[in-house]
Amino acid sequence: MGTDLCLAERRGTRTGQIHQVPCAEAVVPLYSLAAVGAGRWRIVSDHPDFGPGCSGIPSDGRIPDAAYEDSECGDNSRIETFALEPYGPGGPVRGYRIVPVGSGTPGSCVTVVGDREAAWARLAQAPCVPDAAGQLFSFDRRGPAST
C-alpha cells in the first residue's frame, strides 16, 4: 500500500464510514490527534457539513468487522480512545497501528479491509496481524494516512 492514500468520508452521505482515498481527494473531514493522557489519543475530525467529531468503533468491540466511523464525540456506545503503537520490527518505525483502548476484542486494530491498495477501501476493526498488513498509518500535517 502506498503512502499516497489518506483517510476520508464520502461527501453527501451520513454514514460516517471512513475509507482510504488518494490524498488529493481527502478533503472531508480534516483529522487531527488529541492527546487524552497516558499515551492515549482521540482522532478528531472537523467536518464542513456536520462539525467537530471523533472517530471510533462500537464500544462492545465484539462485532466482527465493526466499521471505523466518525460521529459526535462523547458517544458512550463507541470506543473513541486509541493507542498508537509504533511498528517496525528490527528497524525504523514504518508506521503506527491504531489500537482501540478498552475494546471487547483484545488484540484488535483499525484495518483497511478488502483491497488494501484500492481507493475507497473501508476501515474496520479486525485482529492485529504479525506483519501489520493493512494496519499501518502515518500522521503528518494532512492527518492520518494509510501506508
Biotite code that builds the C-alpha atoms (Angstrom):
import biotite.structure as struc

atoms = struc.array([
    struc.Atom([0.000, 0.000, 0.000], chain_id="A", res_id=1, res_name="MET", atom_name="CA", element="C"),
    struc.Atom([1.393, 3.386, -0.915], chain_id="A", res_id=2, res_name="GLY", atom_name="CA", element="C"),
    struc.Atom([1.732, 6.455, 1.234], chain_id="A", res_id=3, res_name="THR", atom_name="CA", element="C"),
    struc.Atom([-0.389, 8.412, -1.239], chain_id="A", res_id=4, res_name="ASP", atom_name="CA", element="C"),
    struc.Atom([-3.592, 7.286, 0.493], chain_id="A", res_id=5, res_name="LEU", atom_name="CA", element="C"),
    struc.Atom([-5.306, 9.285, 3.259], chain_id="A", res_id=6, res_name="CYS", atom_name="CA", element="C"),
    struc.Atom([-8.475, 8.902, 5.292], chain_id="A", res_id=7, res_name="LEU", atom_name="CA", element="C"),
    struc.Atom([-11.812, 10.443, 4.317], chain_id="A", res_id=8, res_name="ALA", atom_name="CA", element="C"),
    struc.Atom([-15.584, 10.012, 4.193], chain_id="A", res_id=9, res_name="GLU", atom_name="CA", element="C"),
    struc.Atom([-17.839, 10.049, 1.158], chain_id="A", res_id=10, res_name="ARG", atom_name="CA", element="C"),
    struc.Atom([-19.229, 13.551, 0.939], chain_id="A", res_id=11, res_name="ARG", atom_name="CA", element="C"),
    struc.Atom([-23.006, 13.642, 0.804], chain_id="A", res_id=12, res_name="GLY", atom_name="CA", element="C"),
    struc.Atom([-23.509, 10.522, 2.960], chain_id="A", res_id=13, res_name="THR", atom_name="CA", element="C"),
    struc.Atom([-24.415, 10.385, 6.624], chain_id="A", res_id=14, res_name="ARG", atom_name="CA", element="C"),
    struc.Atom([-22.817, 7.028, 7.480], chain_id="A", res_id=15, res_name="THR", atom_name="CA", element="C"),
    struc.Atom([-19.578, 8.420, 8.918], chain_id="A", res_id=16, res_name="GLY", atom_name="CA", element="C"),
    struc.Atom([-17.783, 5.394, 7.421], chain_id="A", res_id=17, res_name="GLN", atom_name="CA", element="C"),
    struc.Atom([-14.078, 6.104, 6.971], chain_id="A", res_id=18, res_name="ILE", atom_name="CA", element="C"),
    struc.Atom([-12.266, 4.991, 3.813], chain_id="A", res_id=19, res_name="HIS", atom_name="CA", element="C"),
    struc.Atom([-8.799, 5.394, 2.334], chain_id="A", res_id=20, res_name="GLN", atom_name="CA", element="C"),
    struc.Atom([-8.615, 7.681, -0.696], chain_id="A", res_id=21, res_name="VAL", atom_name="CA", element="C"),
    struc.Atom([-5.905, 9.393, -2.737], chain_id="A", res_id=22, res_name="PRO", atom_name="CA", element="C"),
    struc.Atom([-4.653, 12.230, -0.545], chain_id="A", res_id=23, res_name="CYS", atom_name="CA", element="C"),
    struc.Atom([-5.655, 14.834, -3.135], chain_id="A", res_id=24, res_name="ALA", atom_name="CA", element="C"),
    struc.Atom([-9.277, 13.693, -2.640], chain_id="A", res_id=25, res_name="GLU", atom_name="CA", element="C"),
    struc.Atom([-9.138, 13.560, 1.188], chain_id="A", res_id=26, res_name="ALA", atom_name="CA", element="C"),
    struc.Atom([-10.884, 16.832, 1.911], chain_id="A", res_id=27, res_name="VAL", atom_name="CA", element="C"),
    struc.Atom([-13.792, 15.681, 4.115], chain_id="A", res_id=28, res_name="VAL", atom_name="CA", element="C"),
    struc.Atom([-13.261, 15.741, 7.041], chain_id="A", res_id=29, res_name="PRO", atom_name="CA", element="C"),
    struc.Atom([-9.958, 17.118, 8.275], chain_id="A", res_id=30, res_name="LEU", atom_name="CA", element="C"),
    struc.Atom([-8.398, 14.953, 11.003], chain_id="A", res_id=31, res_name="TYR", atom_name="CA", element="C"),
    struc.Atom([-6.107, 15.694, 13.922], chain_id="A", res_id=32, res_name="SER", atom_name="CA", element="C"),
    struc.Atom([-4.875, 13.939, 17.044], chain_id="A", res_id=33, res_name="LEU", atom_name="CA", element="C"),
    struc.Atom([-5.920, 14.991, 20.550], chain_id="A", res_id=34, res_name="ALA", atom_name="CA", element="C"),
    struc.Atom([-3.970, 13.595, 23.499], chain_id="A", res_id=35, res_name="ALA", atom_name="CA", element="C"),
    struc.Atom([-6.177, 12.217, 26.280], chain_id="A", res_id=36, res_name="VAL", atom_name="CA", element="C"),
    struc.Atom([-3.316, 11.207, 28.613], chain_id="A", res_id=37, res_name="GLY", atom_name="CA", element="C"),
    struc.Atom([-1.285, 8.102, 29.393], chain_id="A", res_id=38, res_name="ALA", atom_name="CA", element="C"),
    struc.Atom([-0.190, 7.716, 25.759], chain_id="A", res_id=39, res_name="GLY", atom_name="CA", element="C"),
    struc.Atom([-3.779, 7.548, 24.549], chain_id="A", res_id=40, res_name="ARG", atom_name="CA", element="C"),
    struc.Atom([-5.337, 9.556, 21.726], chain_id="A", res_id=41, res_name="TRP", atom_name="CA", element="C"),
    struc.Atom([-8.585, 10.590, 20.127], chain_id="A", res_id=42, res_name="ARG", atom_name="CA", element="C"),
    struc.Atom([-8.696, 11.010, 16.371], chain_id="A", res_id=43, res_name="ILE", atom_name="CA", element="C"),
    struc.Atom([-10.858, 14.085, 15.995], chain_id="A", res_id=44, res_name="VAL", atom_name="CA", element="C"),
    struc.Atom([-12.492, 15.291, 12.823], chain_id="A", res_id=45, res_name="SER", atom_name="CA", element="C"),
    struc.Atom([-13.641, 18.648, 11.533], chain_id="A", res_id=46, res_name="ASP", atom_name="CA", element="C"),
    struc.Atom([-16.400, 18.061, 9.002], chain_id="A", res_id=47, res_name="HIS", atom_name="CA", element="C"),
    struc.Atom([-17.658, 21.010, 6.912], chain_id="A", res_id=48, res_name="PRO", atom_name="CA", element="C"),
    struc.Atom([-21.251, 19.685, 6.952], chain_id="A", res_id=49, res_name="ASP", atom_name="CA", element="C"),
    struc.Atom([-21.540, 18.089, 10.406], chain_id="A", res_id=50, res_name="PHE", atom_name="CA", element="C"),
    struc.Atom([-18.974, 19.991, 12.521], chain_id="A", res_id=51, res_name="GLY", atom_name="CA", element="C"),
    struc.Atom([-16.495, 18.524, 15.000], chain_id="A", res_id=52, res_name="PRO", atom_name="CA", element="C"),
    struc.Atom([-16.471, 14.811, 15.774], chain_id="A", res_id=53, res_name="GLY", atom_name="CA", element="C"),
    struc.Atom([-14.424, 11.796, 16.807], chain_id="A", res_id=54, res_name="CYS", atom_name="CA", element="C"),
    struc.Atom([-13.523, 8.553, 15.067], chain_id="A", res_id=55, res_name="SER", atom_name="CA", element="C"),
    struc.Atom([-14.441, 5.310, 16.779], chain_id="A", res_id=56, res_name="GLY", atom_name="CA", element="C"),
    struc.Atom([-15.771, 1.770, 16.735], chain_id="A", res_id=57, res_name="ILE", atom_name="CA", element="C"),
    struc.Atom([-18.758, 0.207, 18.570], chain_id="A", res_id=58, res_name="PRO", atom_name="CA", element="C"),
    struc.Atom([-17.932, 0.011, 22.273], chain_id="A", res_id=59, res_name="SER", atom_name="CA", element="C"),
    struc.Atom([-18.773, -3.630, 22.799], chain_id="A", res_id=60, res_name="ASP", atom_name="CA", element="C"),
    struc.Atom([-15.973, -4.344, 20.313], chain_id="A", res_id=61, res_name="GLY", atom_name="CA", element="C"),
    struc.Atom([-17.225, -7.855, 19.734], chain_id="A", res_id=62, res_name="ARG", atom_name="CA", element="C"),
    struc.Atom([-18.838, -7.118, 16.396], chain_id="A", res_id=63, res_name="ILE", atom_name="CA", element="C"),
    struc.Atom([-16.706, -8.790, 13.712], chain_id="A", res_id=64, res_name="PRO", atom_name="CA", element="C"),
    struc.Atom([-15.593, -6.303, 11.091], chain_id="A", res_id=65, res_name="ASP", atom_name="CA", element="C"),
    struc.Atom([-17.075, -3.362, 13.059], chain_id="A", res_id=66, res_name="ALA", atom_name="CA", element="C"),
    struc.Atom([-16.844, -0.190, 10.980], chain_id="A", res_id=67, res_name="ALA", atom_name="CA", element="C"),
    struc.Atom([-14.401, 2.560, 11.887], chain_id="A", res_id=68, res_name="TYR", atom_name="CA", element="C"),
    struc.Atom([-16.550, 5.691, 11.663], chain_id="A", res_id=69, res_name="GLU", atom_name="CA", element="C"),
    struc.Atom([-16.835, 9.364, 12.525], chain_id="A", res_id=70, res_name="ASP", atom_name="CA", element="C"),
    struc.Atom([-19.595, 10.615, 14.782], chain_id="A", res_id=71, res_name="SER", atom_name="CA", element="C"),
    struc.Atom([-20.123, 13.092, 17.603], chain_id="A", res_id=72, res_name="GLU", atom_name="CA", element="C"),
    struc.Atom([-17.527, 12.977, 20.386], chain_id="A", res_id=73, res_name="CYS", atom_name="CA", element="C"),
    struc.Atom([-18.533, 11.504, 23.714], chain_id="A", res_id=74, res_name="GLY", atom_name="CA", element="C"),
    struc.Atom([-20.871, 8.806, 22.382], chain_id="A", res_id=75, res_name="ASP", atom_name="CA", element="C"),
    struc.Atom([-20.833, 6.087, 25.075], chain_id="A", res_id=76, res_name="ASN", atom_name="CA", element="C"),
    struc.Atom([-21.782, 3.434, 22.521], chain_id="A", res_id=77, res_name="SER", atom_name="CA", element="C"),
    struc.Atom([-18.387, 3.840, 20.808], chain_id="A", res_id=78, res_name="ARG", atom_name="CA", element="C"),
    struc.Atom([-14.703, 3.493, 21.686], chain_id="A", res_id=79, res_name="ILE", atom_name="CA", element="C"),
    struc.Atom([-13.036, 6.800, 20.845], chain_id="A", res_id=80, res_name="GLU", atom_name="CA", element="C"),
    struc.Atom([-9.708, 6.311, 22.614], chain_id="A", res_id=81, res_name="THR", atom_name="CA", element="C"),
    struc.Atom([-6.793, 4.650, 20.853], chain_id="A", res_id=82, res_name="PHE", atom_name="CA", element="C"),
    struc.Atom([-3.182, 3.677, 21.447], chain_id="A", res_id=83, res_name="ALA", atom_name="CA", element="C"),
    struc.Atom([-0.850, 4.481, 18.558], chain_id="A", res_id=84, res_name="LEU", atom_name="CA", element="C"),
    struc.Atom([1.614, 1.594, 18.542], chain_id="A", res_id=85, res_name="GLU", atom_name="CA", element="C"),
    struc.Atom([4.815, 2.101, 16.531], chain_id="A", res_id=86, res_name="PRO", atom_name="CA", element="C"),
    struc.Atom([5.593, -0.780, 14.172], chain_id="A", res_id=87, res_name="TYR", atom_name="CA", element="C"),
    struc.Atom([8.992, -1.546, 12.702], chain_id="A", res_id=88, res_name="GLY", atom_name="CA", element="C"),
    struc.Atom([10.445, -4.792, 13.992], chain_id="A", res_id=89, res_name="PRO", atom_name="CA", element="C"),
    struc.Atom([14.203, -4.743, 13.936], chain_id="A", res_id=90, res_name="GLY", atom_name="CA", element="C"),
    struc.Atom([14.440, -1.343, 12.270], chain_id="A", res_id=91, res_name="GLY", atom_name="CA", element="C"),
    struc.Atom([12.970, 2.109, 11.949], chain_id="A", res_id=92, res_name="PRO", atom_name="CA", element="C"),
    struc.Atom([9.284, 2.740, 12.598], chain_id="A", res_id=93, res_name="VAL", atom_name="CA", element="C"),
    struc.Atom([7.317, 2.032, 9.382], chain_id="A", res_id=94, res_name="ARG", atom_name="CA", element="C"),
    struc.Atom([4.003, 3.299, 10.729], chain_id="A", res_id=95, res_name="GLY", atom_name="CA", element="C"),
    struc.Atom([1.604, 3.104, 13.639], chain_id="A", res_id=96, res_name="TYR", atom_name="CA", element="C"),
    struc.Atom([-1.176, 0.701, 14.468], chain_id="A", res_id=97, res_name="ARG", atom_name="CA", element="C"),
    struc.Atom([-4.396, 2.321, 15.711], chain_id="A", res_id=98, res_name="ILE", atom_name="CA", element="C"),
    struc.Atom([-5.450, 0.096, 18.612], chain_id="A", res_id=99, res_name="VAL", atom_name="CA", element="C"),
    struc.Atom([-8.835, 0.617, 20.331], chain_id="A", res_id=100, res_name="PRO", atom_name="CA", element="C"),
    struc.Atom([-8.413, 1.049, 24.102], chain_id="A", res_id=101, res_name="VAL", atom_name="CA", element="C"),
    struc.Atom([-10.991, -0.937, 26.040], chain_id="A", res_id=102, res_name="GLY", atom_name="CA", element="C"),
    struc.Atom([-12.296, -2.985, 23.127], chain_id="A", res_id=103, res_name="SER", atom_name="CA", element="C"),
    struc.Atom([-14.201, -6.134, 23.991], chain_id="A", res_id=104, res_name="GLY", atom_name="CA", element="C"),
    struc.Atom([-11.896, -7.835, 21.493], chain_id="A", res_id=105, res_name="THR", atom_name="CA", element="C"),
    struc.Atom([-8.295, -7.698, 22.772], chain_id="A", res_id=106, res_name="PRO", atom_name="CA", element="C"),
    struc.Atom([-5.680, -7.686, 20.046], chain_id="A", res_id=107, res_name="GLY", atom_name="CA", element="C"),
    struc.Atom([-7.747, -5.700, 17.562], chain_id="A", res_id=108, res_name="SER", atom_name="CA", element="C"),
    struc.Atom([-6.517, -2.947, 15.243], chain_id="A", res_id=109, res_name="CYS", atom_name="CA", element="C"),
    struc.Atom([-8.095, -0.470, 12.852], chain_id="A", res_id=110, res_name="VAL", atom_name="CA", element="C"),
    struc.Atom([-7.596, -2.171, 9.484], chain_id="A", res_id=111, res_name="THR", atom_name="CA", element="C"),
    struc.Atom([-8.072, -1.418, 5.792], chain_id="A", res_id=112, res_name="VAL", atom_name="CA", element="C"),
    struc.Atom([-10.355, -4.223, 4.615], chain_id="A", res_id=113, res_name="VAL", atom_name="CA", element="C"),
    struc.Atom([-10.731, -5.584, 1.111], chain_id="A", res_id=114, res_name="GLY", atom_name="CA", element="C"),
    struc.Atom([-8.220, -4.431, -1.489], chain_id="A", res_id=115, res_name="ASP", atom_name="CA", element="C"),
    struc.Atom([-5.665, -2.632, 0.670], chain_id="A", res_id=116, res_name="ARG", atom_name="CA", element="C"),
    struc.Atom([-4.327, -0.669, -2.295], chain_id="A", res_id=117, res_name="GLU", atom_name="CA", element="C"),
    struc.Atom([-7.701, 0.489, -3.627], chain_id="A", res_id=118, res_name="ALA", atom_name="CA", element="C"),
    struc.Atom([-9.181, 3.926, -3.275], chain_id="A", res_id=119, res_name="ALA", atom_name="CA", element="C"),
    struc.Atom([-12.349, 3.863, -1.167], chain_id="A", res_id=120, res_name="TRP", atom_name="CA", element="C"),
    struc.Atom([-11.440, 0.648, 0.670], chain_id="A", res_id=121, res_name="ALA", atom_name="CA", element="C"),
    struc.Atom([-13.171, 0.928, 4.031], chain_id="A", res_id=122, res_name="ARG", atom_name="CA", element="C"),
    struc.Atom([-11.684, 0.744, 7.526], chain_id="A", res_id=123, res_name="LEU", atom_name="CA", element="C"),
    struc.Atom([-12.909, -1.577, 10.259], chain_id="A", res_id=124, res_name="ALA", atom_name="CA", element="C"),
    struc.Atom([-11.829, -3.315, 13.437], chain_id="A", res_id=125, res_name="GLN", atom_name="CA", element="C"),
    struc.Atom([-10.001, -6.597, 12.792], chain_id="A", res_id=126, res_name="ALA", atom_name="CA", element="C"),
    struc.Atom([-7.473, -8.775, 14.637], chain_id="A", res_id=127, res_name="PRO", atom_name="CA", element="C"),
    struc.Atom([-3.959, -7.323, 14.647], chain_id="A", res_id=128, res_name="CYS", atom_name="CA", element="C"),
    struc.Atom([-1.734, -9.421, 12.384], chain_id="A", res_id=129, res_name="VAL", atom_name="CA", element="C"),
    struc.Atom([2.007, -10.053, 12.849], chain_id="A", res_id=130, res_name="PRO", atom_name="CA", element="C"),
    struc.Atom([3.042, -8.329, 9.592], chain_id="A", res_id=131, res_name="ASP", atom_name="CA", element="C"),
    struc.Atom([0.621, -5.403, 10.224], chain_id="A", res_id=132, res_name="ALA", atom_name="CA", element="C"),
    struc.Atom([-0.725, -5.683, 6.652], chain_id="A", res_id=133, res_name="ALA", atom_name="CA", element="C"),
    struc.Atom([-3.427, -3.062, 6.178], chain_id="A", res_id=134, res_name="GLY", atom_name="CA", element="C"),
    struc.Atom([-2.860, -1.773, 9.716], chain_id="A", res_id=135, res_name="GLN", atom_name="CA", element="C"),
    struc.Atom([-0.117, 0.833, 9.389], chain_id="A", res_id=136, res_name="LEU", atom_name="CA", element="C"),
    struc.Atom([-0.859, 4.539, 9.416], chain_id="A", res_id=137, res_name="PHE", atom_name="CA", element="C"),
    struc.Atom([1.285, 7.649, 9.411], chain_id="A", res_id=138, res_name="SER", atom_name="CA", element="C"),
    struc.Atom([0.439, 11.054, 10.800], chain_id="A", res_id=139, res_name="PHE", atom_name="CA", element="C"),
    struc.Atom([1.540, 14.330, 9.259], chain_id="A", res_id=140, res_name="ASP", atom_name="CA", element="C"),
    struc.Atom([0.217, 17.836, 8.726], chain_id="A", res_id=141, res_name="ARG", atom_name="CA", element="C"),
    struc.Atom([-2.540, 16.470, 6.458], chain_id="A", res_id=142, res_name="ARG", atom_name="CA", element="C"),
    struc.Atom([-3.818, 13.985, 9.052], chain_id="A", res_id=143, res_name="GLY", atom_name="CA", element="C"),
    struc.Atom([-3.793, 10.171, 9.240], chain_id="A", res_id=144, res_name="PRO", atom_name="CA", element="C"),
    struc.Atom([-2.781, 8.285, 6.121], chain_id="A", res_id=145, res_name="ALA", atom_name="CA", element="C"),
    struc.Atom([-2.651, 4.573, 5.392], chain_id="A", res_id=146, res_name="SER", atom_name="CA", element="C"),
    struc.Atom([0.768, 3.209, 4.471], chain_id="A", res_id=147, res_name="THR", atom_name="CA", element="C"),
])
